[in-house]
Amino acid sequence: MNMISTIGRGCDAAVHALRAEFGAVLAARIIEAEAVDFLWEARVRERYLGQQISWDFDDGDASQELSRISILSVLDGRWYVGLCLVDGEGAAVELLWKRPFECRGEAEFELVRAR
């Protein structure tokens, strides 16, 4: 069973603050480097896709169970769909992929198709 929920968060204020403090070019680089956090916080909908085991070979073969969640986000006027790995506390730990879209309809279609 797939679950889709509406979150209703946004972080455009943070994007504008970054631009004001660092300028457009540096702000874009910061947003790209921290894409997992920005897109996770700016998500409008999410869809649970299942569990995934993450192995840490540096820590004596320790494993961590993560959730695979596709997200629909709107950030700075653009729509994005991405696939995140989320820990048990609800924090996104990795962004596996993302795609930008010009309109919400195309992005929502991709959210449903995400695997």
C-alpha positions as CSV (number, residue, x, y, z in Angstrom):
1,M,0.0,0.0,0.0
2,N,1.3,3.4,-0.9
3,M,0.7,6.4,1.3
4,I,0.5,10.0,0.0
5,S,0.2,12.8,2.5
6,T,0.2,16.6,2.3
7,I,2.8,18.4,4.4
8,G,2.4,22.1,3.7
9,R,5.8,23.5,4.5
10,G,7.9,26.0,2.6
11,C,11.3,27.5,2.8
12,D,11.3,30.3,0.3
13,A,12.1,32.8,3.1
14,A,15.4,30.9,3.7
15,V,16.2,31.1,-0.1
16,H,15.6,34.8,-0.1
17,A,17.7,35.3,3.0
18,L,20.6,33.4,1.5
19,R,20.4,35.6,-1.7
20,A,20.3,38.7,0.4
21,E,23.3,37.7,2.4
22,F,25.5,35.9,-0.1
23,G,24.2,36.9,-3.6
24,A,22.4,34.8,-6.2
25,V,25.4,32.7,-7.4
26,L,26.7,31.7,-3.9
27,A,23.1,31.1,-2.7
28,A,22.4,28.8,-5.6
29,R,25.6,26.8,-4.8
30,I,24.5,26.5,-1.1
31,I,21.1,25.3,-2.1
32,E,22.5,22.7,-4.5
33,A,24.9,21.5,-1.8
34,E,22.2,21.2,0.8
35,A,19.5,20.1,-1.7
36,V,18.3,17.2,0.5
37,D,17.5,19.6,3.4
38,F,15.9,22.3,1.3
39,L,13.7,20.0,-0.7
40,W,12.7,18.0,2.3
41,E,11.7,21.1,4.2
42,A,9.9,22.6,1.2
43,R,7.9,19.4,0.4
44,V,4.2,19.7,-0.2
45,R,3.4,16.0,-0.6
46,E,5.2,12.8,0.1
47,R,4.7,9.2,-0.8
48,Y,6.1,6.2,1.1
49,L,7.7,3.7,-1.1
50,G,9.1,1.1,1.4
51,Q,12.1,0.3,3.5
52,Q,15.7,0.1,2.7
53,I,18.7,-1.2,4.7
54,S,21.7,1.0,4.7
55,W,25.1,-0.7,5.6
56,D,28.0,1.2,7.2
57,F,31.0,-1.0,6.5
58,D,33.3,1.4,8.4
59,D,31.3,0.7,11.6
60,G,31.7,-3.0,11.9
61,D,29.0,-3.9,9.3
62,A,26.4,-1.9,11.2
63,S,23.1,-1.4,9.4
64,Q,20.3,1.1,9.6
65,E,16.8,0.8,8.3
66,L,15.7,3.8,6.3
67,S,12.4,4.7,4.6
68,R,12.3,5.4,0.8
69,I,10.0,8.4,0.3
70,S,9.3,10.3,-2.9
71,I,8.6,14.0,-2.3
72,L,6.9,16.8,-4.2
73,S,8.5,20.2,-3.3
74,V,8.1,23.7,-4.4
75,L,11.2,25.8,-4.0
76,D,11.7,29.3,-5.3
77,G,8.8,29.0,-7.7
78,R,9.9,25.7,-9.3
79,W,8.4,22.3,-8.7
80,Y,10.7,19.3,-7.8
81,V,10.2,15.6,-7.4
82,G,12.8,13.6,-5.6
83,L,13.5,10.4,-3.9
84,C,14.9,10.6,-0.3
85,L,16.1,8.1,2.3
86,V,14.6,9.1,5.7
87,D,15.7,7.8,9.1
88,G,13.5,6.7,11.9
89,E,13.3,10.2,13.4
90,G,11.9,11.7,10.2
91,A,15.0,13.4,9.0
92,A,16.1,13.1,5.3
93,V,19.6,11.6,5.2
94,E,20.2,11.3,1.4
95,L,18.7,12.6,-1.8
96,L,18.9,9.8,-4.4
97,W,17.6,11.9,-7.3
98,K,15.6,15.0,-8.1
99,R,13.9,16.4,-11.2
100,P,12.7,20.0,-11.7
101,F,9.4,20.8,-13.4
102,E,7.8,24.0,-14.6
103,C,4.2,23.1,-13.6
104,R,2.7,21.2,-10.7
105,G,0.7,18.8,-12.8
106,E,3.8,17.3,-14.4
107,A,5.5,17.1,-11.0
108,E,2.5,15.3,-9.4
109,F,2.5,12.8,-12.3
110,E,6.2,12.0,-11.7
111,L,5.5,11.7,-7.9
112,V,3.1,8.9,-8.6
113,R,5.5,7.2,-11.0
114,A,8.5,7.4,-8.7
115,R,9.9,4.0,-7.5
